[in-house]
Each structure stands twice: as structure tokens, then as C-alpha cells.
Amino acid sequence: MSCASLNNNSSSSESSAEPEVDAGPEQTRRTLLLGALATTACLGCSTPARAGEDPPGSDERPQKGDLLVFSEGDREGKLITAADVPPGGPPVHAWPKDPKTSVVRNASRLNEILIIRLDPAELDEKTRARAVDGIIAYSAICSHAGCPVTAWVKSDVGDKDVFKCMCHNSEYDPRVGAQVVFGPAPRRLAALPLELADTSLSVAGNFIGKVGGVQPG
């Protein structure tokens, strides 16, 4: 075989081998680029899901040491002090807040609380023991069908103002442990003991009694 033939074969082999040599780095660059794009896309997709999650502890029941914050109105989320609760009503609606994590426990509607200030002389002994200067707290969820207790009105069976659930007209007297005085509710509202943390209202213990309704509706 001639030298020219050998040279041609050698050149042909080198030419055919060159793409294989270059393919490795090119493929690596392409793989890295696609991987980076995929990672960015995944991060973009997962961020809204994380942002929409409730913070840990937000669905837990009120715990001793929790502070109380407004659950509605212009001061929603602000701490409630004793001075914020007007004598004789209407009640203030509140959420418990963990003072260590600043998490408001509003992920469960069963955590909403009614706070009312009444004359301590009007309270029975057990209710007075859970109060702070006549300020008492109860679950804001009706024990009948789980509707929110929203009204503070004259009772249908007496001359005193009472809590009233407007779904089925159940009434609760906060002076005597929120016992049922009218309507289909089967039991009183759960009570929440209070204490003062400086000037702010604080939870002194767990709910006393069952929270929520006994039937859907």
C-alpha cells in the first residue's frame, strides 16, 4: 500500500473520530444547561404551595400562656388588653396567639373566642374564678350545629343580654358559664380561663368543655 493511501486512511480516521472527541464536552454543557432550567422551573412551581401552607401550630387549640388578638375589624391581629373590652358588651372576637412563635392560631375556626366584660357581682362562683376583673372568655362556636355565635342581644326568655347563635336561635348566658337559656343547643359553650400578662389578656388554661357542634348544619 502506498504512503498516500496510508495518509488518506489516517486522515479519514482522524476526521471521523473528531466529532466523538468533541461530543463529550458539548453533551455535558447541554445536560448542565437543561438541568439548571429544570431546577429553576421546579422551584418556581413549588414556591406558591409552600407559601399557601398554614404555619405549624396555627390549628392547635389555645394553650396556657397564649395571648389574645383581635380576629376582625381594623385592629385584626393586634393584642387585646383589658381596656379594649367594653363593660357590658358587646363581646370582642379573638384568636389565640403563641407568644413564642408569634403564630396566630386561626387555621381552625374552632379556635375563635368571645370575650366579654361583665359586673363580677353578676357572675357565678365558677365563672368568676375563670375571669379577670369581670372579663370572661368562651368558644365562639355554637354547641348545636357549629355555627358562629355572633350576636349579643336581649334574651327571648328574660331581660338580660346574652350570646345568641343566629342559625337556630340558641342563647347562652355568660354569667353562669354560658349555659343554654333558649334554643336547641344541647350544652353550654366551652369556657376559656383568662389571666393578665402585663396589660394584655392571656390564656390561663385549656378550654373547659367540648368545643364545636354535635351535628352538621
Sequence and secondary structure as in RCSB ss.txt:
>XXXX:A:sequence
MSCASLNNNSSSSESSAEPEVDAGPEQTRRTLLLGALATTACLGCSTPARAGEDPPGSDERPQKGDLLVFSEGDR
EGKLITAADVPPGGPPVHAWPKDPKTSVVRNASRLNEILIIRLDPAELDEKTRARAVDGIIAYSAICSHAGCPVT
AWVKSDVGDKDVFKCMCHNSEYDPRVGAQVVFGPAPRRLAALPLELADTSLSVAGNFIGKVGGVQPG
>XXXX:A:secstr
  HHHHHHHHHHHHHHHHHHHHHHHHHHHHHHHHHHHHHHHHHHHHHHHHHTS  TTTTS   TT EEEE SSTT
TTSB BGGGS BT   EEEEEE TTT  B  SSGGG EEEEE  GGGS HHHHHT BTTEEEEESB TTT  B  
EEEE TTSSSEEEE TTT  EEEGGGTTEEEESS  S   EE EEEETTEEEE S  BS  S SS  
